[in-house]
Amino acid sequence: MKYRDIILTANANLRKSKMRTFLTITAVVIGAFTLTMTNGLGDGIRSYVNVQLGNVGAKDSLFVTARDQDKATKEANNGLSEYNPNRQKITTQANSGPPGTLYMTDKDVATIAAIPGVKSVVRTYTVTPDFMTAGGKKFLTTLSQYTDGFNIDLDAGRLVNNKSQDEITLPQTYLKPLGLGENSQNALGKKVTFQFTDATGQTFEKSATIIGVQRSSLIGSSGINASATWVKSVYDQQTGIVPGKPTLYVYLIARFNVNSTQAEQAALKQRFNAAGFEAKTIQDQIGTVNQVLGAVTVALNIFGGIALVAASFGIINTLFMAVQERTREIGLMKALGMGRRKIFLLFSLEAVLIGFWGSVIGVALANGAGHILNKVAAKTFLKTFKGFDLVAFPLHSMLLVIGIIVVIAFLAGTLPARRASQKDPIEALRYE
């Protein structure tokens, strides 16, 4: 019997017991569908994260904070940190953080600038508005100093020029509550007013011009980005400039060679660590997203694996019954000269075909369900995240699912196939 004939015979044998074959394939379909959907969810989110991460930019920037050098002492004191006068300063500044906030000063700026591999240091100022308004209701919000080179996905307008006196970009979701309508283009050029409280308790207002409207994104700033010049002017007025009083920074930005290798970046971070700082790139800060995503995908795949284990037992049972029912047929094939190898191949191929057709149908159903789910998500809970497909099915991922299931089906079919190949032809012909 030629190999082509073996394939045709295996298909014909599966059609003989339609209901049994259907039920066995259905079990495989469930496992394939579950695996494809869980991997599709992971691929969809991972693809969006990677695109957004690639668009974030600022690949030559390290976000530097003061390092807590007393972690061991903190653990020994049930979470309490010892006071460090070099970092935690008693201040009357209006924007001072909660107890335990680690600040940096201009001395730290000089220290960071002297670290080998650092090209420049950008001072970042932290300001806290009481509220914002566009002439109607007042809302709480956060402000961030825009970082040059940081890409923000804009629905309209342009990015902030850090040398400008009053430029800001704000999220698209802010427009309607502020009474600016829903059209991003129409919001450009409009003014937003912020109220601040200075170190003496007096309030003052500062206005800024909208020059860009940000699309909603899972990555990147979801708050207002303002020009460095404007933020610095607010900071000076809010804190009050007192001779000899240090300027406090919650974080600083260190620029390095964008063409440096991963090893060189790792060595640079080690130098920051030795100097008493923590330095992370944007990729480092977002890297935990992929780690969590990977863990969730693995956990969800366990359910698909359980379904496939159940399907494997179904395949074994189906083929054992087939071997039992076709005992005389096996004896006849052996009497006509068909060897053990080809009989083993025939029954193994039946298992492979069950796995193949089950996985193909499961993958196809998952694609259809994913397409519908993406449409529903885009119109409901993901409507503010343009370009975000909740589930994605890259070709390599689908082929991997099919390949894994086919291998599992083959392994499940080896036991009954081996039993069939080892039957004695004379005893098989006598079987009733």
C-alpha positions as CSV (number, residue, x, y, z in Angstrom):
1,M,0.0,0.0,0.0
2,K,1.4,3.4,-1.0
3,Y,1.6,6.3,1.3
4,R,-1.1,8.1,-0.7
5,D,-3.4,5.1,-0.3
6,I,-2.7,5.1,3.5
7,I,-3.8,8.8,3.7
8,L,-7.0,8.1,1.8
9,T,-7.7,5.0,3.8
10,A,-7.2,6.8,7.1
11,N,-9.7,9.5,6.0
12,A,-12.2,6.8,4.9
13,N,-11.9,5.0,8.2
14,L,-12.7,8.2,10.1
15,R,-15.9,8.7,8.0
16,K,-17.1,5.2,8.8
17,S,-17.8,6.2,12.5
18,K,-19.1,9.7,11.9
19,M,-20.6,10.4,15.3
20,R,-17.6,9.1,17.2
21,T,-15.2,11.0,15.0
22,F,-17.3,14.1,15.3
23,L,-17.4,14.0,19.1
24,T,-13.6,13.4,19.3
25,I,-12.9,16.2,16.9
26,T,-15.2,18.5,18.9
27,A,-13.1,18.0,22.0
28,V,-10.0,18.9,20.0
29,V,-11.9,22.0,18.6
30,I,-12.6,23.2,22.1
31,G,-9.0,22.9,23.1
32,A,-7.8,24.6,19.9
33,F,-10.3,27.4,20.2
34,T,-9.3,28.1,23.8
35,L,-5.6,28.1,23.0
36,T,-6.1,30.3,20.0
37,M,-8.2,32.8,21.9
38,T,-5.9,33.1,24.9
39,N,-2.8,33.5,22.6
40,G,-4.8,35.9,20.5
41,L,-5.5,38.0,23.5
42,G,-1.9,38.0,24.5
43,D,-0.8,38.8,20.9
44,G,-3.3,41.6,20.6
45,I,-2.3,43.4,23.7
46,R,1.4,42.7,23.1
47,S,1.2,44.1,19.6
48,Y,-0.5,47.3,20.8
49,V,2.1,47.6,23.6
50,N,5.0,47.1,21.1
51,V,3.6,49.7,18.7
52,Q,3.0,52.2,21.4
53,L,6.4,51.5,22.9
54,G,8.0,52.1,19.5
55,N,6.1,55.4,19.2
56,V,7.0,56.7,22.7
57,G,10.5,57.7,21.6
58,A,13.0,59.3,24.1
59,K,15.2,56.3,23.6
60,D,18.2,58.4,24.7
61,S,16.7,59.2,28.1
62,L,17.1,57.8,31.6
63,F,14.5,58.8,34.2
64,V,16.6,59.3,37.4
65,T,15.3,59.2,40.9
66,A,17.1,59.1,44.3
67,R,17.7,55.5,45.4
68,D,16.4,54.3,48.8
69,Q,19.7,53.0,50.2
70,D,18.1,51.8,53.5
71,K,15.9,49.0,52.2
72,A,17.4,46.4,54.6
73,T,16.8,48.8,57.5
74,K,13.3,49.5,56.3
75,E,12.5,45.8,56.3
76,A,13.9,45.5,59.8
77,N,11.7,48.3,61.0
78,N,8.5,46.9,59.7
79,G,8.4,49.2,56.6
80,L,9.6,52.4,58.3
81,S,12.4,54.3,56.6
82,E,15.0,56.1,58.7
83,Y,15.2,59.9,58.1
84,N,18.0,60.9,55.7
85,P,18.7,64.6,55.8
86,N,20.5,64.4,52.5
87,R,17.4,63.3,50.7
88,Q,14.3,64.1,52.8
89,K,14.2,67.8,53.4
90,I,11.8,69.7,55.6
91,T,10.4,72.3,53.3
92,T,7.5,74.8,53.2
93,Q,7.3,74.4,49.4
94,A,3.7,74.0,48.3
95,N,4.5,71.1,46.1
96,S,6.4,69.1,48.7
97,G,5.5,65.4,48.7
98,P,4.4,63.1,51.4
99,P,6.8,62.1,54.2
100,G,9.5,59.8,52.9
101,T,9.6,61.5,49.4
102,L,13.2,61.3,48.1
103,Y,14.2,64.6,46.6
104,M,17.2,65.6,44.6
105,T,18.9,69.0,44.4
106,D,21.3,70.9,42.0
107,K,24.2,69.1,43.7
108,D,22.7,65.8,42.5
109,V,22.4,67.4,39.0
110,A,26.1,68.1,39.1
111,T,26.8,64.5,40.3
112,I,24.7,63.0,37.6
113,A,26.3,65.2,34.9
114,A,29.7,63.9,35.9
115,I,28.8,60.2,35.5
116,P,30.6,58.8,32.5
117,G,28.2,58.2,29.6
118,V,25.9,61.1,30.5
119,K,25.6,63.7,27.8
120,S,23.3,66.1,29.6
121,V,20.8,66.4,32.5
122,V,17.3,67.9,32.1
123,R,15.8,69.5,35.3
124,T,12.2,68.6,35.8
125,Y,9.9,70.7,37.9
126,T,6.9,69.3,39.8
127,V,3.8,71.5,40.1
128,T,0.4,70.7,41.5
129,P,-2.6,72.7,40.4
130,D,-5.7,73.1,42.6
131,F,-7.9,72.8,39.6
132,M,-8.3,73.6,35.9
133,T,-11.1,75.2,34.0
134,A,-11.9,76.5,30.5
135,G,-14.5,78.9,31.8
136,G,-17.1,76.5,33.1
137,K,-16.7,73.7,35.6
138,K,-13.6,73.2,37.6
139,F,-11.7,69.9,37.6
140,L,-8.8,68.3,39.4
141,T,-5.9,67.3,37.2
142,T,-2.2,66.5,37.0
143,L,0.5,68.3,35.1
144,S,3.7,67.0,33.6
145,Q,6.6,68.7,32.2
146,Y,7.0,67.6,28.5
147,T,10.2,65.8,27.7
148,D,11.8,66.5,24.4
149,G,11.9,63.5,22.2
150,F,8.9,61.9,23.9
151,N,6.3,61.1,21.2
152,I,2.6,61.5,22.1
153,D,-0.1,60.0,19.9
154,L,-2.0,63.2,18.8
155,D,-5.5,63.4,17.4
156,A,-4.9,66.9,16.3
157,G,-2.3,69.7,16.6
158,R,1.4,69.2,17.4
159,L,3.7,68.5,20.3
160,V,4.8,71.1,22.9
161,N,7.8,73.4,22.2
162,N,9.6,73.4,25.6
163,K,10.8,77.0,25.0
164,S,7.2,78.3,24.6
165,Q,5.7,80.4,27.3
166,D,2.3,78.7,27.6
167,E,1.8,75.6,25.4
168,I,0.1,72.4,26.6
169,T,-1.4,69.2,25.1
170,L,-4.3,67.6,26.9
171,P,-6.2,64.3,26.5
172,Q,-9.1,64.1,24.1
173,T,-11.3,62.8,26.9
174,Y,-10.9,66.2,28.7
175,L,-12.5,68.2,25.9
176,K,-16.2,67.5,26.6
177,P,-16.1,68.0,30.4
178,L,-14.2,71.3,29.9
179,G,-16.9,72.5,27.6
180,L,-14.7,72.4,24.5
181,G,-16.8,70.1,22.5
182,E,-15.7,66.8,21.0
183,N,-13.8,68.0,17.9
184,S,-10.1,68.0,18.7
185,Q,-9.3,70.4,15.9
186,N,-11.7,73.0,17.2
187,A,-10.0,72.8,20.6
188,L,-6.7,74.0,19.3
189,G,-5.8,77.6,20.3
190,K,-8.3,77.6,23.2
191,K,-7.1,78.6,26.7
192,V,-7.2,76.5,29.9
193,T,-6.8,78.2,33.2
194,F,-5.1,76.6,36.2
195,Q,-5.2,77.7,39.9
196,F,-2.2,77.1,42.1
197,T,-1.5,77.8,45.8
198,D,1.9,79.3,46.7
199,A,4.1,78.7,49.7
200,T,2.4,81.4,51.6
201,G,-1.1,80.0,51.0
202,Q,-2.1,82.6,48.4
203,T,-3.7,81.4,45.2
204,F,-2.8,82.5,41.7
205,E,-3.9,81.6,38.2
206,K,-1.9,80.7,35.1
207,S,-3.4,80.2,31.6
208,A,-2.0,78.0,28.9
209,T,-2.9,77.4,25.2
210,I,-3.9,74.1,23.8
211,I,-1.7,73.3,20.9
212,G,-2.3,69.5,20.7
213,V,-4.9,66.9,21.7
214,Q,-3.8,63.5,22.8
215,R,-5.4,60.3,21.9
216,S,-6.1,57.9,24.7
217,S,-3.3,55.3,25.1
218,L,-2.5,52.5,27.6
219,I,1.1,53.7,27.4
220,G,2.5,57.2,27.9
221,S,1.1,60.1,29.7
222,S,-2.7,60.3,30.1
223,G,-2.5,63.7,31.8
224,I,-1.6,67.2,30.6
225,N,1.8,67.9,29.1
226,A,3.1,71.4,29.5
227,S,6.1,73.2,28.1
228,A,9.2,73.3,30.4
229,T,9.3,77.1,30.4
230,W,5.7,77.4,31.5
231,V,6.1,74.7,34.2
232,K,9.3,76.4,35.5
233,S,7.5,79.8,35.7
234,V,4.7,78.2,37.7
235,Y,7.2,76.4,40.0
236,D,9.0,79.6,40.8
237,Q,5.8,81.4,41.6
238,Q,4.3,78.5,43.5
239,T,7.3,77.7,45.7
240,G,8.7,81.2,46.0
241,I,12.3,81.9,45.2
242,V,14.3,82.2,48.4
243,P,18.1,82.9,48.3
244,G,20.0,79.8,49.4
245,K,16.9,77.6,49.5
246,P,17.6,74.5,47.3
247,T,15.4,73.6,44.4
248,L,13.9,70.1,44.8
249,Y,13.5,67.6,42.0
250,V,11.5,64.4,42.3
251,Y,13.1,63.1,39.2
252,L,15.6,64.2,36.6
253,I,16.3,63.1,33.0
254,A,19.8,62.1,31.9
255,R,20.6,61.9,28.2
256,F,22.9,59.3,26.9
257,N,24.1,58.1,23.5
258,V,21.1,56.7,21.7
259,N,23.3,54.3,19.7
260,S,24.8,52.7,22.9
261,T,24.4,48.9,23.2
262,Q,22.3,47.1,25.8
263,A,25.5,46.2,27.7
264,E,26.7,49.8,27.7
265,Q,23.3,50.9,29.0
266,A,23.4,48.3,31.7
267,A,26.9,49.5,32.8
268,L,25.6,53.1,32.8
269,K,22.7,52.1,35.1
270,Q,25.2,50.4,37.4
271,R,27.2,53.6,37.6
272,F,24.0,55.5,38.6
273,N,23.3,52.8,41.2
274,A,26.8,53.2,42.7
275,A,26.2,57.0,42.9
276,G,23.0,56.6,44.9
277,F,20.4,56.9,42.1
278,E,18.0,54.6,40.2
279,A,17.9,55.1,36.5
280,K,15.4,53.6,34.1
281,T,14.5,54.0,30.4
282,I,10.9,54.2,29.2
283,Q,11.4,50.6,28.0
284,D,12.4,49.5,31.5
285,Q,9.3,51.2,33.0
286,I,6.9,49.6,30.5
287,G,8.8,46.2,30.4
288,T,6.7,44.9,33.4
289,V,3.6,45.1,31.2
290,N,4.9,42.3,28.9
291,Q,6.0,40.3,32.0
292,V,2.5,40.5,33.5
293,L,1.0,39.8,30.1
294,G,3.1,36.7,29.6
295,A,2.1,35.4,33.0
296,V,-1.6,35.9,32.3
297,T,-1.3,34.3,28.9
298,V,0.4,31.2,30.4
299,A,-2.3,31.0,33.1
300,L,-5.1,31.2,30.5
301,N,-3.3,28.6,28.3
302,I,-3.5,26.1,31.1
303,F,-7.3,25.9,30.5
304,G,-6.7,25.2,26.9
305,G,-4.1,22.5,27.9
306,I,-6.7,20.9,30.2
307,A,-9.1,20.7,27.3
308,L,-6.5,19.2,25.1
309,V,-5.6,16.5,27.7
310,A,-9.3,15.5,27.7
311,A,-9.3,15.5,23.9
312,S,-6.2,13.2,24.0
313,F,-8.0,10.6,26.0
314,G,-10.8,10.9,23.5
315,I,-8.4,10.2,20.7
316,I,-7.0,7.2,22.5
317,N,-10.4,5.8,23.3
318,T,-11.6,6.3,19.7
319,L,-8.6,4.5,18.2
320,F,-8.7,1.7,20.7
321,M,-12.3,1.1,19.7
322,A,-11.3,1.3,16.0
323,V,-8.6,-1.3,16.6
324,Q,-11.0,-3.5,18.3
325,E,-13.7,-3.2,15.6
326,R,-11.2,-3.7,12.8
327,T,-9.3,-6.6,14.2
328,R,-10.2,-8.9,11.3
329,E,-9.3,-6.1,8.8
330,I,-5.9,-5.7,10.4
331,G,-5.3,-9.5,10.1
332,L,-6.3,-9.4,6.5
333,M,-3.9,-6.5,5.7
334,K,-1.1,-8.3,7.4
335,A,-1.9,-11.5,5.5
336,L,-1.7,-9.6,2.3
337,G,1.8,-8.4,3.2
338,M,1.2,-5.0,4.9
339,G,4.0,-4.6,7.4
340,R,3.8,-3.4,11.0
341,R,5.2,0.0,10.2
342,K,2.5,0.8,7.7
343,I,-0.3,-0.4,10.0
344,F,1.2,1.8,12.8
345,L,1.3,4.6,10.3
346,L,-2.3,4.1,9.3
347,F,-3.7,4.4,12.8
348,S,-1.3,7.1,13.8
349,L,-2.4,9.1,10.7
350,E,-6.0,8.7,11.8
351,A,-5.0,10.4,15.1
352,V,-3.1,13.1,13.3
353,L,-6.1,13.8,11.1
354,I,-8.4,14.1,14.1
355,G,-5.9,16.6,15.6
356,F,-5.4,18.4,12.3
357,W,-9.1,18.9,11.4
358,G,-10.0,19.7,15.1
359,S,-7.2,22.3,15.3
360,V,-8.0,23.9,12.0
361,I,-11.7,24.2,12.8
362,G,-10.9,25.5,16.3
363,V,-8.5,28.2,14.9
364,A,-11.0,29.2,12.3
365,L,-13.8,29.6,14.9
366,A,-11.4,31.6,17.2
367,N,-10.7,33.9,14.2
368,G,-14.3,34.5,13.6
369,A,-15.1,35.1,17.3
370,G,-12.0,37.3,17.6
371,H,-13.2,39.4,14.7
372,I,-16.6,39.9,16.3
373,L,-15.0,40.6,19.7
374,N,-12.7,43.3,18.2
375,K,-15.7,45.0,16.6
376,V,-17.7,45.0,19.9
377,A,-14.7,46.2,21.9
378,A,-13.9,49.0,19.5
379,K,-17.4,50.3,19.9
380,T,-17.6,49.9,23.7
381,F,-14.8,49.7,26.3
382,L,-11.9,50.2,23.8
383,K,-13.5,53.0,21.8
384,T,-11.1,55.6,23.2
385,F,-8.0,53.5,22.2
386,K,-7.7,53.8,18.5
387,G,-5.8,51.0,16.7
388,F,-6.2,48.6,19.7
389,D,-7.3,45.2,18.6
390,L,-8.1,43.2,21.7
391,V,-7.2,39.9,20.0
392,A,-4.9,39.3,17.1
393,F,-4.0,36.2,15.3
394,P,-0.6,36.3,13.6
395,L,0.0,33.4,11.1
396,H,2.9,32.0,13.0
397,S,0.8,31.8,16.2
398,M,-2.0,30.0,14.5
399,L,0.4,27.5,12.8
400,L,2.1,26.9,16.2
401,V,-1.3,26.0,17.8
402,I,-2.1,23.6,14.9
403,G,1.4,22.1,15.1
404,I,1.2,21.6,18.9
405,I,-2.2,19.9,18.7
406,V,-1.2,17.7,15.8
407,V,1.9,16.5,17.8
408,I,-0.3,15.9,20.9
409,A,-2.8,13.9,18.7
410,F,0.0,11.8,17.2
411,L,1.4,11.0,20.7
412,A,-2.1,10.1,21.9
413,G,-2.5,7.7,18.9
414,T,0.8,5.9,19.3
415,L,-0.5,3.5,21.9
416,P,-3.5,2.1,20.0
417,A,-1.5,2.3,16.7
418,R,1.2,0.2,18.3
419,R,-1.3,-2.3,19.6
420,A,-2.8,-2.6,16.1
421,S,0.7,-3.1,14.5
422,Q,1.6,-5.9,16.9
423,K,-1.5,-8.0,16.4
424,D,-0.9,-11.6,15.2
425,P,-2.5,-12.0,11.8
426,I,-3.8,-15.5,12.3
427,E,-5.4,-14.6,15.7
428,A,-6.8,-11.4,14.1
429,L,-8.4,-13.3,11.2
430,R,-10.0,-15.7,13.7
431,Y,-11.5,-12.8,15.8
432,E,-15.2,-12.6,15.9
